[in-house]
Amino acid sequence: MIARMLLTCSFALLAVSAASAQQWGHLTGKFVVKGMVPAPAKLKVDKDVEVCGKKPIFDETVVVGPQGELSGVAIWLTPPRGKSAPDPHPNYLKLQQEPINVDNLACIYVPHVEVIWTARPVQFRNLDPIAHNYKVDGFYKSFNNLVPANGVHTETFEKEERAPIPATCSIHGWMKGYLLVRDSPYAAATGEDGSFTIENLPAGTYDFSFWHDTGYLAGVKIGGEKTDRKGMCEITIEPGKTIDLGVITVDAADLK
């Protein structure tokens, strides 16, 4: 028994030592639109108007802040075909039992683009006083579930999706969001200020993909390199450093 305990402790120490020996870095950047984009169209709210019509609802395909900040850009580490993403930092492993929330609030998806790591459960929460329908259409995972007022539907995703997948509501046709489902926690989506951060990446050189509601961000200059037709470019993560890509400019004409 003592020998078995010593062996178990030895394996635990080796795992801790391996994690400590691994070098890590962070990745950050900010997306800004160059040029004028049309004002978002006001959507027709023709169902449950007493709740959904309290304030105008606008199309979220292209959402730009006052200084051109572009929200809803999805970024993820893309391993070579047939390869797996690098093992996650121990800080991510602590989150495996913590659910990710995808919310219906005021008859829209909040946020418009949500990042999902397949290791974590997902709570589809209806925060409105009326029923909503979560309709998710992926290649590997699809479902269509009615969630009552203030209800929750929990799902797990077993496989990652190649690109963000749509989430809609069959009751309220204007509602639409996207889910970026990955086998790795090394993914992010830009917020209202156009910025993103991916923490604790293993040091090394990786391909990253960049996507927006309008499609892959091809031909965008990122860190001195232009993305290819699939919105992908190579980025080196240096140990102990935050790699700041700075302001990444996207031409307004490309967001169509």
SULPE-V58936 format. One line per field, one symbol per residue. phi: phi as a letter, one per 20 degrees, with the letter a starting at -180 (. if undefined). psi: psi as a letter, one per 40 degrees, with the letter a starting at -180 (. if undefined). burial: # if it has 16 or more other C-alpha atoms within 10 Angstrom, else .. A space follows every 50 residues. Layout:
phi: ???
psi: ???
burial: ???
This chain:
phi: .fffffffffffffffffffffdcbccbrbecedoedfffffeedcblff dfefbfddgdgcdcffdnfdeneecbfdfggndeffgffgffffefeefe ddddblmbecffcdeceffdfcdeddeeecfcdeddcdfdbcbbcfdfgl eccdccdecfdfbgdfcccfedfefbccdedcfcfebacfefemdbbdel efgqdcecdcccgepfeemefclncefefemdbeceeefmceeefmeded fgfeec
psi: dddddddddddddddddddddhiiiihiihhihhihiiihihihhehfdd ddediihihedhhhidfehhiehhhihhiiheiiiiiiiddddeedehih hhihhffihhidhhhhheeiihhhhheieiiihhhhgiddhiighhhihf ihhhiihdiiidiiiihahddgeehhaihhhieiegiiiiadeeiihhif ihhahihiihiideaigiehhhfeiiiaeefiihhhhiheihhheahhhh hddeg.
burial: ......................############..#.......#..... .#....##.#####...###########..........#.........## ############################.#########..#....###.. ##....#..##.#######..#.##################.######## ###..#.######.#########..###..#####.###..##.#.#### .#..#.
